Amino acid sequence: MTTPTLPGHPHFAYRGNELFAENVRVSELAHTHGTPLFVYSKAAMLSALAAYQRGFAGRHAQICYAMKANSSLGVLQVFAEAGCGFDIVSGGELERVLAAGGEAAKIIFSGVGKTRRDAPGAGGGHWLLQR
């Protein structure tokens, strides 16, 4: 019987009947941390980021992670450490990005109908508001 290829392969894969995430049995993670459990692969995230970096190589571009995708501090830290910027829509998201080590100068505050009053303070960050 052929083992199916999973999204996130090779970082997530079955070996026999055991699911592994970066060479760690997911069943061991569940036993240690309990369930429900969200399991992320740092290698998979950095691999996806590397594809964007290759695509923008030689261009003046800032790759930004959209906080709406996943605002887990661990996920944000991976992208902050990799030099990413962040796309945010609220002051709460700004606080999470900064807590994760994101740079204020690499944050895009976006959203429909925002005014200067809506823009959160960024500890010395500069905001460009476009109409």
Protein Blocks (a to p, Z undefined) as FASTA:
>chain_A
ZZdddehiakbccehjacceehiafklmmmmnopadddddfklmmmmmmmmmmmmgoiac
dddddfkloccfklmmmmmmnopacddfbfklmmmmmmnopafklcccedehiafklpcc
eehiacdddZZ
